[in-house]
Amino acid sequence: MNEDHLARVVQTMVSQALPLALAAMAGVFLARALLPEGRGVYATITTTAGMAIALGHLSVGRSQMVFWPVRERRRFLAGNALILGLTLGLAAGLVALGVVLALIPLPAPHLMIMALATVPFGVAAVNLKGILLLGSQNGLVNRSVVTAALVLYLPILALAVVGRLTLPIVVVCWSASTVVPFALFVRSLGRSAVRGEAALAREQLSLSGRYHIGPVAFHLLLTVDVLLLNAFVSPAEVGLYTTAMAFLSLARIPTDAMAQVTLPHQAVEDESSAQGATLRTLRLNLLLSSISVGALAVASPTLIPLLYGAPFAGSVTPLLVLAPGMVAWSLLRPVEQYLVRLRRPMAMASVAVGALAANLGMNAVLIPRYGAAGAALASSVSYTAMAVAEVLWFARTAGAGARDLLPRPSDLRSVVSLLSCAGRGVRTVLARRP
């Protein structure tokens, strides 16, 4: 890992550490103010809106990566990202609203409507973020992450301190934080954000539509257990499960940063360079996730009841069951960023659909009997199976063996350097604060 790559990863890690630190603090207050049932209702609302965003973006980002190497088409990709994002997002939000009103019983439907109103902006932000990352504008993307986190969590923390934190206020904050990245990206891109090309848009939709089955299946794999727990058990069980997932999400800081910074290196024309970048990232992510997930799992029996309160002690078991799957999850993003190059969308979709089908089958059996722990087991097994399938596919394509995939001493040195630099970066940020 060269110095520039290391610096970008550290920058991204630091920018993600602040939001997750705020999320961790806010999560404690949310848990104590809303209790498991209220936390479960909030999770159901945001999961539904997030699902609409995932369905609505139609994987336009995949087509952006495919067309990015063609320089003469780049200038229209940003405009198409905005136009397609708002259009597809509006359609997805309306469809989700109809489904929710017809099928999902909630004590606060007006809050669901508020969250779904942000879907067009969320979809457009996903598309525009892909353009910025392909252009190596990691700084702006990182600032958007921090700004959105401040908009979401600072009001929650302030109102919690004075004892005025309620479910409607939390949903308002979440909705505002969904719109903020969109505003920042449009302002930065300026006129290029509205210069689209209809012919390119049609090509993008034709290609991304075929890719979209896989991302939709994957998003459902990550979120459907929340809705199933709400339907089959109770919102309180959703609260326990989502608390475990939120605690484990701290482990994603270094691995998500690594995958984000590697993306431009995987979108180059030279195939061997893209394969080499993917191999290095897989090895480093395996090391980083094993260390971070392991540390959180060991600390969870003490920290979760201490931080969230005694009612959330039931989150520990699902967290421990989910931990191996979270290690596997860290490999999915970098390997899929490479597999897009192969232009085999249906093959990628079949892996995700297979994992989702297995997950649904296991959830149908395990959730009614074991609740949150059953959902965690189904998720852990299906994440691992999907990661193994996609990594083996990449390995066959790249002609890589087990030695190429397993971490080396040089990778361990890179991880030590990365963590050391990240620690210095956090200390520098804290030292600059008044």
Backbone torsions as a table, in degrees:
resi	resn	phi	psi	omega
1	MET	NA	116.3	-178.8
2	ASN	-74.9	172.2	-173.7
3	GLU	-65.2	-39.0	-179.8
4	ASP	-64.5	-44.4	178.9
5	HIS	-62.5	-43.6	179.6
6	LEU	-61.8	-42.1	-179.5
7	ALA	-63.8	-39.5	179.5
8	ARG	-66.6	-41.6	178.9
9	VAL	-63.4	-44.1	-179.5
10	VAL	-63.6	-43.6	176.7
11	GLN	-55.5	-45.7	-178.6
12	THR	-67.3	-40.6	178.2
13	MET	-61.0	-44.7	-178.6
14	VAL	-64.7	-41.1	-179.5
15	SER	-66.4	-28.2	178.4
16	GLN	-86.4	-24.8	-179.4
17	ALA	-66.5	-39.7	-179.9
18	LEU	-63.0	-49.4	177.2
19	PRO	-59.7	-39.2	-178.8
20	LEU	-71.8	-32.5	174.5
21	ALA	-64.8	-43.7	175.9
22	LEU	-62.8	-40.7	179.6
23	ALA	-63.0	-39.5	179.8
24	ALA	-64.1	-43.8	178.7
25	MET	-66.5	-45.7	179.9
26	ALA	-64.1	-34.9	179.0
27	GLY	-61.1	-35.4	177.5
28	VAL	-64.4	-47.2	-179.9
29	PHE	-66.9	-39.2	177.8
30	LEU	-60.4	-45.8	-178.5
31	ALA	-61.0	-41.8	-177.3
32	ARG	-75.5	-29.8	-178.7
33	ALA	-83.8	-40.3	-174.5
34	LEU	-96.0	-18.7	-176.0
35	LEU	61.8	171.5	-174.9
36	PRO	-54.9	-38.0	-176.8
37	GLU	-68.4	-48.6	178.7
38	GLY	-63.7	-38.2	176.3
39	ARG	-62.4	-35.7	178.6
40	GLY	-68.6	-39.5	177.1
41	VAL	-63.4	-45.0	177.5
42	TYR	-59.2	-44.2	179.7
43	ALA	-63.8	-38.4	179.1
44	THR	-64.3	-41.8	-180.0
45	ILE	-64.9	-50.7	-176.8
46	THR	-70.5	-32.1	176.6
47	THR	-65.8	-40.5	179.2
48	THR	-64.9	-45.7	178.2
49	ALA	-64.5	-40.7	177.3
50	GLY	-64.1	-35.2	177.4
51	MET	-66.1	-39.0	177.3
52	ALA	-63.5	-38.9	176.8
53	ILE	-64.3	-43.7	-179.7
54	ALA	-64.3	-38.9	177.8
55	LEU	-71.4	-36.7	-171.6
56	GLY	-76.8	-26.8	-174.7
57	HIS	-74.0	-11.0	172.5
58	LEU	53.9	24.7	177.7
59	SER	55.8	34.2	176.0
60	VAL	-58.8	-30.3	177.7
61	GLY	-59.7	-32.2	177.5
62	ARG	-64.9	-42.6	179.4
63	SER	-68.4	-33.4	176.5
64	GLN	-59.9	-41.1	179.9
65	MET	-66.6	-37.1	-179.5
66	VAL	-67.8	-41.9	-175.9
67	PHE	-86.6	-12.4	-175.6
68	TRP	-59.0	-40.6	179.5
69	PRO	-61.2	-19.2	178.3
70	VAL	-85.6	99.1	-168.0
71	ARG	-60.2	-37.1	-176.4
72	GLU	-69.0	-12.4	-179.5
73	ARG	-99.2	-10.4	-176.1
74	ARG	-61.3	-37.4	-173.3
75	ARG	-65.5	-19.2	-179.9
76	PHE	-98.6	-11.0	-176.1
77	LEU	-66.9	-37.2	-179.6
78	ALA	-65.7	-44.0	178.5
79	GLY	-61.7	-43.2	177.4
80	ASN	-64.5	-34.3	178.6
81	ALA	-60.5	-43.1	-179.5
82	LEU	-70.5	-51.4	-174.9
83	ILE	-64.2	-47.7	179.4
84	LEU	-65.7	-37.0	-179.0
85	GLY	-62.4	-48.6	-179.1
86	LEU	-66.3	-40.7	-178.3
87	THR	-67.3	-50.9	-179.0
88	LEU	-67.2	-35.1	179.6
89	GLY	-66.4	-38.8	177.6
90	LEU	-63.0	-43.8	179.1
91	ALA	-63.0	-43.4	-179.1
92	ALA	-65.0	-40.1	179.4
93	GLY	-64.0	-40.7	179.3
94	LEU	-67.7	-42.0	178.4
95	VAL	-63.0	-45.4	-179.9
96	ALA	-61.4	-39.4	179.4
97	LEU	-62.4	-42.9	178.2
98	GLY	-62.6	-42.8	179.9
99	VAL	-64.7	-43.8	-178.0
100	VAL	-62.9	-47.9	-178.3
101	LEU	-63.3	-29.3	-177.0
102	ALA	-87.9	-32.2	-166.8
103	LEU	-121.8	-27.0	-170.7
104	ILE	-104.8	111.6	178.1
105	PRO	-76.0	125.1	179.0
106	LEU	-136.9	145.4	178.5
107	PRO	-73.1	-14.4	-176.4
108	ALA	-137.2	72.5	-177.7
109	PRO	-62.3	-29.9	180.0
110	HIS	-64.2	-29.7	177.2
111	LEU	-71.4	-36.0	175.5
112	MET	-63.8	-41.9	179.0
113	ILE	-61.8	-42.0	178.6
114	MET	-60.2	-45.2	180.0
115	ALA	-64.9	-41.0	-178.3
116	LEU	-68.9	-23.2	178.3
117	ALA	-65.5	-19.5	-179.4
118	THR	-89.3	-3.4	-174.4
119	VAL	-58.5	-45.6	179.6
120	PRO	-56.7	-40.1	-180.0
121	PHE	-70.4	-36.4	177.4
122	GLY	-65.5	-41.4	179.1
123	VAL	-64.9	-46.7	179.1
124	ALA	-61.5	-38.3	179.1
125	ALA	-64.2	-38.3	177.2
126	VAL	-59.9	-45.7	-179.3
127	ASN	-65.3	-45.0	-178.1
128	LEU	-68.1	-34.4	176.3
129	LYS	-61.0	-39.7	177.7
130	GLY	-61.3	-40.4	177.5
131	ILE	-62.5	-45.3	-178.2
132	LEU	-65.3	-39.3	178.9
133	LEU	-67.8	-38.9	177.0
134	LEU	-63.5	-30.9	176.5
135	GLY	-87.5	12.4	178.9
136	SER	59.2	30.1	176.9
137	GLN	-92.2	57.0	-178.1
138	ASN	-63.3	-31.5	-178.2
139	GLY	-60.4	-45.8	179.8
140	LEU	-65.8	-42.5	178.3
141	VAL	-60.7	-42.4	178.8
142	ASN	-63.8	-40.6	178.5
143	ARG	-64.4	-35.9	178.8
144	SER	-65.3	-36.9	178.4
145	VAL	-63.7	-45.6	-179.1
146	VAL	-66.0	-44.9	-178.5
147	THR	-62.5	-44.9	178.4
148	ALA	-60.9	-39.3	179.1
149	ALA	-64.8	-40.2	178.4
150	LEU	-63.9	-42.4	178.9
151	VAL	-62.7	-36.7	-178.2
152	LEU	-77.8	-48.3	-165.6
153	TYR	-95.2	-30.9	-178.1
154	LEU	-61.9	-45.6	176.1
155	PRO	-61.4	-37.7	179.1
156	ILE	-61.2	-46.0	-179.4
157	LEU	-65.3	-42.8	-178.0
158	ALA	-64.6	-44.9	-178.5
159	LEU	-71.3	-30.7	177.4
160	ALA	-65.9	-37.5	-179.4
161	VAL	-62.5	-37.3	-178.5
162	VAL	-94.1	6.7	175.2
163	GLY	74.7	28.7	-177.6
164	ARG	-117.3	17.5	-176.4
165	LEU	-79.5	124.9	179.8
166	THR	-132.3	165.1	179.4
167	LEU	-59.9	-46.1	178.6
168	PRO	-58.1	-40.1	179.7
169	ILE	-63.5	-41.0	180.0
170	VAL	-62.8	-41.8	179.8
171	VAL	-67.7	-38.0	176.1
172	VAL	-60.2	-45.1	179.7
173	CYS	-62.7	-42.5	179.0
174	TRP	-62.3	-43.0	-179.5
175	SER	-62.5	-43.9	179.2
176	ALA	-63.2	-41.1	-178.5
177	SER	-67.5	-23.4	177.4
178	THR	-73.0	-31.9	-178.1
179	VAL	-81.7	-28.8	-173.0
180	VAL	-57.6	-49.1	179.5
181	PRO	-58.6	-38.7	177.8
182	PHE	-56.4	-48.3	-178.7
183	ALA	-61.9	-42.4	-179.7
184	LEU	-65.5	-41.5	-177.9
185	PHE	-67.8	-43.4	-179.7
186	VAL	-63.7	-41.7	179.3
187	ARG	-62.7	-39.8	-178.5
188	SER	-70.0	-41.9	-176.6
189	LEU	-75.8	-24.7	175.8
190	GLY	62.3	-135.4	-175.6
191	ARG	-64.5	-29.2	-179.2
192	SER	-62.7	-19.9	-178.4
193	ALA	-76.0	-10.2	-179.5
194	VAL	-120.3	9.7	179.1
195	ARG	-100.2	84.9	-179.9
196	GLY	-96.4	177.3	177.8
197	GLU	-140.1	121.4	-173.8
198	ALA	-63.8	-42.3	-178.3
199	ALA	-62.9	-42.8	178.0
200	LEU	-65.6	-39.2	178.8
201	ALA	-59.9	-41.5	178.7
202	ARG	-63.8	-42.0	177.3
203	GLU	-63.0	-42.2	180.0
204	GLN	-62.1	-45.7	-179.2
205	LEU	-65.0	-38.3	178.6
206	SER	-62.8	-42.3	-178.7
207	LEU	-76.6	-48.8	-175.0
208	SER	-68.2	-30.2	177.5
209	GLY	-59.6	-35.8	178.0
210	ARG	-73.5	-31.5	177.8
211	TYR	-76.0	-23.0	-166.3
212	HIS	-68.6	-25.2	179.8
213	ILE	-56.6	-43.3	-179.1
214	GLY	-63.7	-53.8	178.2
215	PRO	-59.6	-36.6	177.5
216	VAL	-63.8	-46.2	178.5
217	ALA	-60.9	-39.7	-179.1
218	PHE	-67.4	-42.1	178.5
219	HIS	-63.7	-41.1	176.4
220	LEU	-63.1	-37.1	177.1
221	LEU	-58.9	-36.9	-177.7
222	LEU	-81.3	-21.4	-169.3
223	THR	-124.0	-20.5	-171.3
224	VAL	-64.9	-25.8	-179.6
225	ASP	-64.4	-29.4	177.1
226	VAL	-63.5	-45.7	179.8
227	LEU	-68.4	-36.6	179.2
228	LEU	-68.1	-40.3	176.4
229	LEU	-62.0	-41.1	178.7
230	ASN	-63.4	-38.2	-177.1
231	ALA	-78.4	-41.5	-172.2
232	PHE	-92.0	-25.9	-176.1
233	VAL	-120.4	-87.0	-178.4
234	SER	-170.5	159.7	173.1
235	PRO	-59.3	-31.4	179.1
236	ALA	-62.0	-39.4	178.7
237	GLU	-68.0	-33.3	173.4
238	VAL	-61.6	-41.9	179.1
239	GLY	-60.0	-42.6	178.2
240	LEU	-64.4	-43.3	-176.9
241	TYR	-68.0	-46.2	-178.1
242	THR	-69.2	-27.5	174.3
243	THR	-66.2	-41.9	176.7
244	ALA	-62.1	-43.2	179.9
245	MET	-66.1	-39.9	179.7
246	ALA	-64.2	-39.5	179.1
247	PHE	-64.8	-43.5	179.8
248	LEU	-70.1	-22.7	-178.2
249	SER	-63.4	-18.7	175.1
250	LEU	-58.8	-28.8	-179.4
251	ALA	-69.7	-14.0	-176.7
252	ARG	-84.9	-7.2	-178.2
253	ILE	-55.9	-57.7	-176.5
254	PRO	-70.0	-36.4	-175.9
255	THR	-73.6	-38.2	175.6
256	ASP	-65.8	-38.6	177.8
257	ALA	-62.5	-43.1	179.7
258	MET	-62.1	-45.6	-179.2
259	ALA	-65.5	-39.2	-178.4
260	GLN	-64.6	-44.9	-177.5
261	VAL	-71.8	-27.0	-178.6
262	THR	-76.4	-21.9	-173.8
263	LEU	-49.7	-50.6	-179.6
264	PRO	-60.7	-30.7	179.7
265	HIS	-73.7	-20.6	176.5
266	GLN	-89.0	-11.2	-178.5
267	ALA	-100.5	11.9	179.3
268	VAL	-77.2	164.5	-178.4
269	GLU	-71.9	-35.2	-176.0
270	ASP	-72.3	119.5	-175.1
271	GLU	-66.6	-42.9	-177.4
272	SER	-65.0	-35.1	177.4
273	SER	-65.7	-41.8	178.6
274	ALA	-64.1	-40.3	178.6
275	GLN	-65.8	-42.1	179.4
276	GLY	-63.1	-41.5	178.5
277	ALA	-63.8	-38.7	180.0
278	THR	-67.4	-43.6	179.7
279	LEU	-60.6	-46.0	-179.8
280	ARG	-61.8	-41.4	-178.5
281	THR	-67.9	-38.9	178.1
282	LEU	-62.0	-44.8	-179.4
283	ARG	-64.5	-45.0	-178.8
284	LEU	-66.3	-40.1	179.3
285	ASN	-66.4	-35.7	177.1
286	LEU	-62.2	-42.2	177.9
287	LEU	-66.7	-50.2	-176.6
288	LEU	-61.6	-43.5	-177.8
289	SER	-70.0	-37.1	178.4
290	SER	-61.6	-42.0	-179.8
291	ILE	-68.1	-49.7	-173.9
292	SER	-71.9	-42.7	178.2
293	VAL	-64.8	-42.0	179.3
294	GLY	-60.3	-42.1	-179.9
295	ALA	-65.0	-42.9	179.5
296	LEU	-66.6	-38.3	179.6
297	ALA	-64.1	-42.1	179.7
298	VAL	-65.2	-38.2	-176.2
299	ALA	-81.3	-19.0	-170.4
300	SER	-60.7	-40.7	-179.2
301	PRO	-59.7	-27.4	178.4
302	THR	-89.7	-45.2	-170.4
303	LEU	-76.8	-37.0	-175.0
304	ILE	-64.7	-51.3	177.2
305	PRO	-63.8	-34.0	-178.9
306	LEU	-66.8	-43.4	-175.3
307	LEU	-82.1	-48.4	-171.4
308	TYR	-92.6	-16.7	-179.3
309	GLY	105.3	161.2	-177.0
310	ALA	-57.0	-35.7	179.9
311	PRO	-60.4	-17.5	-178.0
312	PHE	-101.0	11.9	176.4
313	ALA	-60.8	-26.9	178.1
314	GLY	-68.9	-5.4	176.7
315	SER	-78.9	-16.9	-173.9
316	VAL	-66.5	-46.7	-178.2
317	THR	-60.2	-50.6	176.7
318	PRO	-61.0	-32.1	177.8
319	LEU	-63.0	-46.4	-179.0
320	LEU	-65.0	-36.0	178.9
321	VAL	-69.9	-35.4	-177.0
322	LEU	-78.7	-20.0	-172.4
323	ALA	-54.3	-48.2	179.8
324	PRO	-60.7	-36.4	178.0
325	GLY	-66.1	-31.3	178.2
326	MET	-69.1	-32.5	174.4
327	VAL	-63.5	-45.8	178.7
328	ALA	-63.6	-38.0	-178.9
329	TRP	-57.6	-34.7	-176.4
330	SER	-63.4	-17.4	-179.6
331	LEU	-89.3	-17.0	-171.3
332	LEU	-69.5	-45.6	-175.5
333	ARG	-63.4	-50.0	-179.5
334	PRO	-65.1	-36.0	-177.8
335	VAL	-72.4	-35.3	178.7
336	GLU	-70.9	-32.0	175.7
337	GLN	-60.1	-32.9	175.6
338	TYR	-78.8	-44.4	-174.4
339	LEU	-61.0	-24.4	176.6
340	VAL	-58.5	-32.1	-179.6
341	ARG	-60.0	-27.0	-174.3
342	LEU	-76.5	-12.8	179.0
343	ARG	54.3	48.7	175.8
344	ARG	-125.6	68.0	-173.3
345	PRO	-61.0	-37.6	-176.8
346	MET	-70.8	-31.9	176.4
347	ALA	-67.2	-42.2	176.6
348	MET	-63.8	-39.9	-179.8
349	ALA	-63.3	-38.7	-176.9
350	SER	-63.7	-34.5	177.8
351	VAL	-65.5	-47.6	-178.7
352	ALA	-66.5	-41.2	179.6
353	VAL	-64.8	-40.2	177.2
354	GLY	-61.5	-42.9	178.3
355	ALA	-65.1	-40.0	178.8
356	LEU	-64.9	-43.3	179.6
357	ALA	-60.8	-42.8	177.8
358	ALA	-63.8	-40.4	-180.0
359	ASN	-62.9	-45.0	-179.7
360	LEU	-64.1	-41.3	178.6
361	GLY	-62.1	-45.4	178.7
362	MET	-66.6	-40.9	178.6
363	ASN	-61.3	-38.9	-179.6
364	ALA	-60.1	-32.1	-179.6
365	VAL	-88.5	-42.2	-168.8
366	LEU	-86.1	-36.5	-175.8
367	ILE	-63.5	-48.4	179.7
368	PRO	-59.6	-29.0	-176.4
369	ARG	-91.4	-41.0	-172.0
370	TYR	-118.1	-0.5	176.8
371	GLY	62.4	-131.7	-175.6
372	ALA	-61.5	-37.7	178.7
373	ALA	-64.5	-36.8	176.7
374	GLY	-66.0	-41.6	176.5
375	ALA	-62.8	-39.5	179.0
376	ALA	-63.8	-40.5	179.6
377	LEU	-65.9	-44.1	178.4
378	ALA	-60.9	-41.7	-179.9
379	SER	-67.4	-44.9	-177.7
380	SER	-60.7	-44.0	179.9
381	VAL	-66.5	-43.9	-176.5
382	SER	-72.0	-36.8	175.4
383	TYR	-60.8	-44.1	-177.8
384	THR	-65.2	-43.4	-180.0
385	ALA	-62.4	-41.3	179.8
386	MET	-66.5	-42.9	179.4
387	ALA	-62.7	-43.6	179.8
388	VAL	-61.5	-45.2	-179.0
389	ALA	-61.3	-44.4	-176.2
390	GLU	-75.1	-36.5	177.6
391	VAL	-66.5	-39.8	177.0
392	LEU	-64.8	-38.1	176.9
393	TRP	-61.7	-47.5	177.7
394	PHE	-60.5	-43.4	-177.4
395	ALA	-61.5	-41.5	177.6
396	ARG	-63.6	-42.2	-179.3
397	THR	-65.0	-41.7	-176.9
398	ALA	-85.6	-5.8	-176.1
399	GLY	66.2	33.1	-177.0
400	ALA	-96.4	143.8	176.8
401	GLY	-104.4	-175.5	-178.8
402	ALA	-60.1	-37.0	-179.9
403	ARG	-62.8	-32.3	-179.7
404	ASP	-73.8	-25.6	-176.3
405	LEU	-92.3	-26.5	-177.4
406	LEU	-84.4	141.9	-178.3
407	PRO	-58.2	146.1	179.9
408	ARG	-112.9	167.3	175.8
409	PRO	-55.8	-36.7	178.8
410	SER	-64.9	-33.1	177.3
411	ASP	-68.0	-38.8	177.8
412	LEU	-63.4	-39.6	177.0
413	ARG	-64.0	-38.6	178.2
414	SER	-64.1	-40.5	178.9
415	VAL	-64.3	-42.7	178.4
416	VAL	-61.8	-43.3	178.1
417	SER	-63.3	-41.7	-179.5
418	LEU	-62.3	-49.0	-179.1
419	LEU	-65.7	-35.9	178.3
420	SER	-66.2	-45.1	178.6
421	CYS	-65.6	-38.5	178.6
422	ALA	-62.9	-40.8	177.6
423	GLY	-61.7	-42.6	177.5
424	ARG	-64.9	-38.4	179.6
425	GLY	-63.4	-43.6	178.7
426	VAL	-63.9	-41.4	179.6
427	ARG	-64.3	-36.9	178.9
428	THR	-65.4	-44.5	178.6
429	VAL	-60.2	-45.3	-178.6
430	LEU	-66.0	-36.8	-178.7
431	ALA	-67.0	-28.1	-179.2
432	ARG	-80.3	-15.9	-176.7
433	ARG	-77.3	140.0	-179.9
434	PRO	-66.7	NA	NA
